[in-house]
Amino acid sequence: MHPVIFVSLGPGEPELITLKGLKALQNADCIFCPETRIRDGRTLSRAADIMRRLDIPIDCIHRFPLPMSKQREKALAAYDRVYEETILLCKEGKKVAIVAEGDAGFYSSVHYIFEKLQTIGIPVEQVAGIPAFIASGARGGLHIASQEERVTIIPGITTTEEIEKLIHEKSVIVIMKLSQCTDEVHRCIRIHPEYGYHYFENVGTPEEKYSNDIKLIGNLHFPYFSLLIIQQNG
Ligand code: SAH
């Protein structure tokens, strides 16, 4: 049986996939790829966009709807369907790939399928990729961490007090899922304008934005695909 390969697509720019990931996609018979339905009924799939720009044949790509709601059960039900189909395809001798944006092992809910397949003894493999915060650092020309500095990654929920404490401990802070803590980030900027704030949105796509202007960041409405890197200045 061929292993099911979990391919990391990188942050959005097609060239930021690894060669190993690209070869796995080119080799696959079936690639499962999430899409989300937006308010006006259209579906979007950043993962499918990346693969289109990499010339992966569209008939190999099986898009599945991934509900974005906070209720995890709906997403898990969607993953369970992919899991069932994957088992059938593997038993038919097909080569299956499942894609994730950024790195497939870094805040990537699709890893749930990996664990389920592993539990029942289906061989699985994971291909590393560039996570969005690393691509963001490159986009902003940052040295994300140097010398003795630590890095703390916060997935969404935080407070100004926590940020103060981490900066005091000489940690660089990466806040992902920024839309979940907009007000608190705005408050932190008002209280600590002396910190260095680097804001990134839709890195690696045509809508990409980068700013280190606190006046601008302090008034922004943060979309889902955004993150912030906070460093002690000087
Ligand atoms: N597996 C992904 C992380 C998924 S969690 C990775 O390795 O990067 C989703 C969060 O990642 C988003 O809320 C946002 O904070 C960040 N993110 C993912 N892609 C992004 C992009 N292109 N630009 C900015 N932030 C991004």
Residues whose N, C-alpha, C, O or C-beta is under 5 A from the ligand:
A	BS01	SAH	P11 G12 E101 G102 D103 F106 Y107 S108 I130 P131 A132 F133 I175 M176 K177 L178 F200 E201 N202 V203 Y224 F225 S226 L227
